[in-house]
Amino acid sequence: MMDLPTFALENSKSMTEILSHFETITLDEMRDIRLMNRIDTKFVTTVPVLRRLLELASDEYYVQQVDGEVIAPYYTLYYDTEDCAMYNRHEVGHLERQKLRVRSYLHVGINYLEVKTKNNHGRTKKKRTAAEGFDPQARATCDFRLHDHDAFIAANLHYDPQRLSEHLENRFDRITLVNKGKTERLTIDVNLRFHNFITDNYRFMGNLVIIELKRDGHQPSPILPKLLQLRIHPHGFSKYCIGSALTNEALRRNRFKPRLHYVQKLLNE
């Protein structure tokens, strides 16, 4: 994947400075806030607006800290069928949909194979198993083989494991906040970049920020009034689908066009 430009590195430094004013929470303390069966609400904004949001949230949220770091690198590898059945089901508007991915927590060296299932009530369930042997730095030569997990896939995914192949990878840096009532998590993703295995196209998303509010049910959230104050409104953003649409012109994208236009507008600000 492409190296980060200088402005992105400077953005990370400035956010680290703002986050130094937050109380911290450890990874062990986070284990009680897993929210594996949850409602997710996504928001899209830019780094300058994010800085203002973090300043507003510093008294009501903890920031997750791992080995002294509050911004953690992530890697994701997405699978799909040859005809992009998972992408296309989302593109045509089906509410019930699934994704299969390997998620790597680079800061702690842990990898999971995950199935995410979203139902027609907006709830997301995640099933995962350890992706033993997976190495995002040497993906093509590592010991991980998807077909070693056919039983897990068949039990949780509505697609034939034999039809699946690698389609897209992405990298991003994540800030994780937890409200002091410990009823929700807020993940904030920056420095997002994509690589498409089908086209070999790359895309760096500049100052774009993806915020996701994760909570069971509709618990009161201290961040929602602050998001409204900054005119950050709910806005769907699937990393797999948007990343695929931006890096593969052969895909259908009619349903995603408004989101793609909105993303481009933010990138031009």
ZAMARGU-4260 file (C-alpha; in steps of 0.2 Angstrom, whole numbers, plus 5000, padded with zeros to 4 digits):
<rodrens>
0) 5000/5000/5000 | 5005/5018/4997 | 5015/5028/5010 | 5006/5042/5019 | 5009/5059/5012
5) 5017/5072/5024 | 5000/5081/5027 | 4993/5065/5034 | 5007/5062/5046 | 5005/5080/5052
10) 4986/5077/5054 | 4990/5062/5065 | 5002/5072/5076 | 4989/5086/5079 | 4976/5073/5084
15) 4988/5065/5096 | 4990/5081/5104 | 4971/5084/5106 | 4969/5066/5112 | 4982/5069/5126
20) 4969/5079/5135 | 4957/5063/5136 | 4958/5051/5150 | 4963/5034/5144 | 4956/5017/5144
25) 4965/5001/5142 | 4962/4986/5130 | 4958/4975/5145 | 4945/4988/5151 | 4937/4988/5134
30) 4932/4970/5134 | 4916/4973/5143 | 4911/4985/5129 | 4912/4973/5114 | 4894/4976/5107
35) 4895/4961/5096 | 4876/4963/5093 | 4873/4981/5090 | 4866/4996/5080 | 4879/5006/5070
40) 4877/5023/5064 | 4890/5030/5052 | 4896/5048/5049 | 4907/5056/5036 | 4917/5072/5039
45) 4935/5079/5037 | 4950/5080/5048 | 4948/5099/5052 | 4930/5096/5058 | 4936/5080/5068
50) 4948/5091/5078 | 4934/5102/5084 | 4924/5086/5088 | 4938/5079/5098 | 4940/5095/5108
55) 4921/5095/5112 | 4921/5077/5117 | 4937/5077/5129 | 4927/5078/5145 | 4914/5064/5142
60) 4924/5051/5133 | 4939/5040/5137 | 4952/5036/5123 | 4958/5019/5121 | 4977/5017/5123
65) 4988/5002/5118 | 5006/5002/5122 | 5006/5021/5125 | 4998/5024/5108 | 4980/5032/5105
70) 4980/5030/5086 | 4981/5012/5080 | 4984/5005/5063 | 4972/4993/5055 | 4972/4982/5039
75) 4957/4973/5031 | 4956/4961/5017 | 4939/4958/5009 | 4933/4943/5000 | 4919/4941/4987
80) 4913/4930/4973 | 4920/4932/4955 | 4904/4941/4950 | 4904/4952/4966 | 4888/4945/4973
85) 4891/4954/4991 | 4895/4970/4983 | 4880/4969/4971 | 4868/4965/4984 | 4872/4981/4994
90) 4872/4991/4978 | 4854/4986/4973 | 4848/4991/4990 | 4845/4974/5000 | 4844/4978/5018
95) 4850/4960/5023 | 4868/4958/5017 | 4885/4951/5023 | 4903/4954/5021 | 4918/4942/5024
100) 4935/4949/5029 | 4951/4947/5038 | 4954/4961/5050 | 4971/4964/5057 | 4974/4974/5072
105) 4992/4978/5068 | 4996/4987/5084 | 4994/4970/5094 | 4997/4958/5080 | 4980/4949/5081
110) 4971/4943/5065 | 4953/4937/5064 | 4942/4930/5050 | 4925/4939/5052 | 4908/4937/5044
115) 4897/4953/5047 | 4879/4951/5044 | 4867/4965/5044 | 4848/4962/5045 | 4833/4972/5039
120) 4831/4980/5056 | 4848/4988/5055 | 4856/4977/5067 | 4874/4970/5064 | 4880/4954/5071
125) 4898/4949/5069 | 4905/4931/5070 | 4924/4928/5070 | 4938/4916/5072 | 4956/4917/5073
130) 4965/4919/5057 | 4981/4909/5062 | 4996/4912/5051 | 4989/4928/5042 | 5002/4941/5039
135) 4996/4957/5031 | 5014/4962/5027 | 5017/4945/5017 | 4999/4941/5012 | 5003/4931/4997
140) 5016/4920/5005 | 5009/4918/5023 | 5003/4902/5030 | 4984/4907/5031 | 4973/4899/5018
145) 4954/4904/5017 | 4949/4886/5013 | 4955/4880/5029 | 4940/4889/5037 | 4927/4882/5025
150) 4917/4875/5040 | 4916/4892/5049 | 4912/4901/5033 | 4898/4888/5028 | 4891/4890/5045
155) 4890/4909/5045 | 4890/4915/5027 | 4877/4913/5014 | 4889/4910/5000 | 4899/4895/4994
160) 4916/4896/5001 | 4923/4888/4985 | 4918/4904/4975 | 4927/4916/4986 | 4943/4926/4982
165) 4952/4942/4987 | 4945/4958/4980 | 4950/4973/4990 | 4962/4978/5004 | 4962/4993/5014
170) 4973/5002/5028 | 4967/5015/5040 | 4972/5022/5057 | 4959/5021/5071 | 4955/5031/5086
175) 4943/5023/5098 | 4933/5033/5111 | 4921/5026/5125 | 4909/5036/5134 | 4911/5037/5152
180) 4895/5028/5155 | 4903/5014/5145 | 4887/5011/5135 | 4895/5015/5118 | 4910/5015/5107
185) 4915/5028/5094 | 4927/5023/5081 | 4936/5036/5071 | 4945/5031/5055 | 4958/5042/5046
190) 4971/5040/5033 | 4960/5028/5023 | 4968/5020/5008 | 4962/5006/4996 | 4970/4993/4984
195) 4959/4983/4972 | 4966/4966/4968 | 4955/4965/4952 | 4961/4981/4944 | 4977/4984/4954
200) 4971/5002/4957 | 4975/5012/4973 | 4966/5026/4981 | 4971/5037/4996 | 4956/5046/5004
205) 4965/5062/5009 | 4957/5071/5024 | 4941/5060/5024 | 4936/5054/5041 | 4924/5039/5044
210) 4915/5040/5062 | 4905/5025/5068 | 4894/5025/5083 | 4892/5008/5090 | 4879/5004/5104
215) 4866/4991/5109 | 4849/4998/5105 | 4845/5017/5106 | 4855/5022/5122 | 4857/5041/5125
220) 4873/5046/5117 | 4883/5061/5123 | 4891/5063/5106 | 4875/5065/5095 | 4872/5083/5100
225) 4890/5087/5097 | 4889/5079/5079 | 4873/5089/5076 | 4882/5105/5082 | 4896/5103/5069
230) 4883/5098/5056 | 4890/5080/5055 | 4875/5070/5049 | 4872/5051/5048 | 4879/5045/5031
235) 4881/5027/5025 | 4899/5022/5021 | 4904/5004/5018 | 4923/5003/5016 | 4921/4988/5005
240) 4908/4995/4993 | 4914/5013/4992 | 4932/5007/4990 | 4927/4995/4977 | 4917/5008/4967
245) 4932/5020/4968 | 4944/5007/4962 | 4935/4997/4949 | 4925/5006/4935 | 4917/4990/4929
250) 4906/4989/4944 | 4888/4995/4945 | 4887/5011/4956 | 4871/5019/4953 | 4865/5018/4971
255) 4882/5024/4977 | 4883/5039/4966 | 4876/5051/4979 | 4888/5045/4992 | 4903/5046/4980
260) 4898/5063/4975 | 4897/5068/4994 | 4914/5060/4997 | 4922/5070/4982 | 4914/5086/4989
265) 4923/5083/5006 | 4939/5079/4998 | 4939/5095/4988 | 4936/5106/5003
</rodrens>
